[in-house]
Amino acid sequence: MKLGRILCYKWTEKGTVYVHWPYCSQLCTYCNFNKYISNHRSSVDHTGMTKCLVKELTSLIKLSGIGTVTSVYFGGGTPSLAKPETIQAVLNTIREQACLTENAEVTLEANPTSAQTEKLRTFKTAGVTRLSVGVQSFLDEDLKLMNRDHSVAESEHCLKVAQKLFPDRFNIDVIFGRPHQTLSSWVKELRKAIGVGSKHVSLYQLTVERGTPLARAVNRNEVVLPPSDAVAEMYEASIEMLNEGGLKRYEISNFSAAGCESQHNLAYWKGSNYVGIGPGAHSRFLHSGEFVASVNTLEPNAWMNKVKANGHGLQRMRHMENRERLEEVVAMSMRTVEGVTNEIWERFEPRLPLQHVFSDHWLTSTGHTVVDKQ
């Protein structure tokens, strides 16, 4: 009997759901995610998207065998451009097809434009319990450079509304290592982020992704990124300042007050079952006792056509060997301060103790890893 089948009972009880809304009002210069323009020249079929999300979710919950959903994450793209009715329909489907726990974390990514801020109360009514606000910068000139669709003033207003509607349950996304950025200017921005009063901050170093407008600008020497040493100083200063502000680092890019960690992302990093719906979404779950990795069709119209025809928009689905999934989970867990725990390890490899694998080896003896009883 294969190990995946032995461990099946540990994986089918709980899982999470990711929902990809692929549309944006405009495209950021640095982004290489699966996204598409939605404006007056290219309208979105909200009714069709909602029906297909519900249909695919129904199919994948049955396929994965997930019985209890502990968190839901609406990402993108810009999911705050979706209608609250879409959010509600997805959550109702989870309740019908599985069990959405009473304290389930339901996160919505939002851009802080005035129009989207006005919808936050209706999103909360629809079932959203946590907000992730894409501030990205507290400098208007840098927002323009990144082709963001909001201003600093709009961000500040959105964060005030978020604090009222989602007290202690909203996150701020900020990018550092931006063109021409200095340590002193970054420290000023970080003070603003801390001063907002959010219990969770996510910091991401600007990455030059191939094929993006930013990459082309860098290659043409039109923009200059800070040297790596300067970026490292920004990150180290961030750790110190956020720690002083009561936000502890629990993952490479994520800082929070105690009890305010992103439960959805923690589930990813700990190797939990998850189902992804929407164009380009990924999934990891057990099917017929085997670990499965799947990815959906990227283009929204093609995805919708597949869902209508097949009940899902899967572009490909393959079985994963237990070792492959273990390696993936170890890599993800090592992003966290907690690291790889015995509990996580034993889900995949109960026959070989974690301490036996890492103790008395080069990584441990050179100080690159620490092995304890946990």
N, C-alpha and C positions, 0 to 999 in steps of 0.2 A: 504494500500500500504506500502511495506517495505521501510525502510529508504534508503537502498542501491539503490533502484530504483529512489527515489527522487533525489539523488545526482549523478545519472549516468552522467548527462551532464557535471559535473565538472571533470569527470575522463576520458572521452573518447577522449578529444581533444588532450592531450599531454601525452607523456610517454618517457621512455628511453629503451635502448637495451643493454643487457649484453651478450657477446660472450665468451664461455669457450673453450679454447684450452688446452686439458688435458695432453699434452706431455711435458716431460722434458728430458734433456740430462743426468741428474743424479738426485737422490733424496736427498733433504736436510734432515738432521737428525731430525729436529723439525717439519716438515710439515705433516699435516694430511689432506690436501686438496685432491680433486679427481684428481690424477695425475698418469701418466704411463711413463715408460722409453721409450725413442726413441733414438736408436743408430744404429750402423751398424748391430747389430744382430736382431733388431726389428724396421723395417722401418715403416713409416707412409704413409698411402694412402691419399696423399694430395688432389688428384682429387676427391676421394670419400668423404672426409671430407668436402670439399668446396661445393660440390653438395648437401650434406645433410644439411649443415648449411643454405644454400640458401632455400632449400625446407622447412625446419622447420620454418625459419624466415617468409616465405610467409604465412604458415599456422597460426602461432601464431599472426601475425599482424592482420590477418582477424578475428581470434578468439577473440582477445582482443579489437578490434575496435579502436586501436590507430590510429589517423590521422596525428599527428605531432610528430616526434622524435627529442628531444632536445639534447640528448647526447648518445654516444655509447662507451662502455668500453670493450676492449679485455683483458680478464684476463686468469688465468690458475692455474696450469701448467705454461708453458712458451710460451706465444703467439708470442714472437719474433722469435720462431722457425718455425712459419707458414710462408707461402709464401706471399709476398705482393699482389699477385693476389687474394688470399683468402680474404684479408682485403678489397680489391677493390670490389670483388664480393658481399660481405655482404653489403657494403655501397651503391652499385648500386641497390641492391634489396630493401633496405629501400627507396631509391628515387623512385623506381617503384611502391612499394606497399603503401607508405605513403608519408609524406613530411619530408625530412631531412632539418632542418632549416639552413639558410645560415651561421650562426655563431655557429653551433652545435659543441660541444666539443667531439672530437674523441680521446680517450686515449688508448695507447698501453703499457702494461707492458713489460719491457725488462730486460734481464740479461746482464750485461756489459762485456760479453766475446768479444774477438776480432772479431770473426766470426759474431756475432749478431750486433755489432757496425757498421760493414761494410754495413749492410742492412738498416740502419736508413734512409738514403736519399730516398731509394726506398719506404720505408713505408710512408714517408711524401708525396711522389708523389702519392701514393695509396689513400691518404686522411686522414692520421693520423695528428692531430693537437696538440696533447699533449703526452708527454712521462712520464712514471713512471719507474725509474731505480732502480732495486733491488740491491743496494749497500750492505746493511745489516751490513757491518763492514768495518772499515778502518785499520784493522789488519789482516795480512795474516794468522797468526796462528789461529785466530778465524774463518776465512773463511774456513780453512781446517777442523776445529772442527765441523763446521756446514755442511760440505760436499758441499760447494758452488763450482760452476764450473768456477770461475774467480778469478783473483788476484786483489790486491789493485791498481797495476799499470794499469790494464785493466779498472778498475772502473774510475780512474782519466782520462784516455784517452776518455772513453765513455762520461763522463760528459762534457768534453771540446767540443766534437762533438755535444752533445745534446744542449749545450749553443748556438752553431752556428746555428743549424737547427731549434731549438724550443726555441728561446730566451723568457725568462719569462714564458715558458709553459712546463717546465719539473719538475718532482717531484723526490725527493730522499727518498727511503725507508731505514731506519736504525733500527736495533734491539738493545735494551739495556737490562741489567739484564742477560748478558751472563755469562757462567761459569768463575769464578775467576775474573770477572770484578770489578774494583774499581771506585770510584767516580772520582779520578784524571785522570785515563786512559780514562774514558768516556768523561770528559770535553775536553781532547785533540782531541778525535774523533769528538766531536760535533763542535769544532772550525774548523776542516777540512770541515765538512758538510756545515757550514755557509759560509766558505770561497769560496766555489765553485760558489756561486752567484745564486743559485736556489731560486725562489720565493715561493717554496712550499716544505716542509719537513714533512714526516710521520714517527713518532716514535712508535715502537711497543715493548712492554715488552715481552721478551722471555717467552713463555708459554709451559709447559711440557704437551704435548697431549698424551693421552693413546694410546699405540700401536706403537709409533714412536721409532726409535733408540735412540733418546735423553732420552725418558722416561725409556727405559731399562737401559741405562747408569747411569741415576740418581738413579734408584732402586738398582743398583749394587754398588753404591757409587764410580763409576769411574769418575764422574764429580761432582763438587760442585757448586751450584748456590749461588749467593750473598744473604745475609739475606734480608728480606722484607724491613727493615728500610733503608738499603743501597740502594735498588732499588728505594724506595720512594725519597731519596735524589737525585738520578740521575734524576728522573722525574722533581722534583722541580727545579733543576739546569738547566734542559733543557728549562723549561718554561721561566726562567729568561734570559738565554743566547739568545734564539731565539727571545724573545721580544726585547732585545737590538739590535739584528741583523735585526729588522724590520719585523719579522715574528710573527704574533699574533696567539694565539691558538683560533681556531673556533670550534674544536671538540676535544674529549679526546686525540686522537692520531695525529691530523692534525694541522699544523701551516702554515700560508701563509701571503704574502703581500696582501694589500687591492686589491680586484678584481681578485686575482689569486687562489681563492678557487676551489676545485674540484666540478664542477657543477653536475657531475654524482652522486657522493657520497652524496651531499646535497639533491639531489632528493630522494635518498633512505631514508635519515634521516627525510625528510619532508613527507614521505608517498605517494610519487608519484607512478603512474602506471609504471610497468616495465616488460619487456619480457626477459626471459633468454633462450638462445639457446646453444646447445652443450651438451656433456655428463655431467650429474649431475647438470645442471643449474636450478635455481629456478625462478619462476615468481610470480608476484602479479598484478592482473588486474580485470576489470569488465567483466563478461560474462553473457548475458541475464539479466542484471540489478543486478547481485549478485557479491560480492567480491569473488575472486577465488585465491587459492594458489596451485601452481603446482611444481613438481620436475621431472626432466628428469632421464631416465635410466643412471646409472653410467658408466658402461664399454663401451668404445668407439665402439667396433664392434657390441655389442648388441644394442647400441643406433642407429648406422647407419642402422642396419637391421629393427629396428622399424620405423625409418624415411622413409625408402624405402617402407615399407608396409603401413604405416598409414599417412604419411605426417608430422609426428612429433614423437619425442622420449619420450613423457610423460610416466612416470612410474605411477604417480598418480596425480589426480586433484580433489580438494575438495572445496566446498563452505565454506566461512568464515562468521560467524556472524559479524555484524557491531561492536559489542563490542569487539570481539577478535581482529579485525583489528585495532580498536582504541587503545587498550592496546599495541599492537605491535608498532604502530606509536609513542605513547607517550614514550615508552621505548627507541626507536631509537632517537627521538627528544631530549630527556634528555641528550644524549651524546654531544649535541652541546651547545655552549655558549649561543646561542639565546634561546634555550629551546623550549617549546611548545607554539606556538603563537595562537592567536585567529583564524587566518586564517586556520591554520592546524586543530585546534580543531573543527571548525564549518563545515568542510568538512564531518565529521563523526557524530557530535552531535550538530546540530544547535539549538535544543530545550533547552539545558542546558548550560548556560554560563560557560566558563572556570573559571572565578573568583569565581563563586558560588561553584564550586567543591573544589577549593584549598584554598580559603580565610578563615581565622578564624579557621583553623584546626591545628592539632599538628605539621605537617611538617613545616607550615609557622611560627607558634609561636616559634618553637625551632630553627629557622634559617636554616632549611634544604631546604626550597624552598623560592623563592621570586616571588610574584605575582604583576604585574603591568598592565597598560592599554593595552599593546601590546599583 
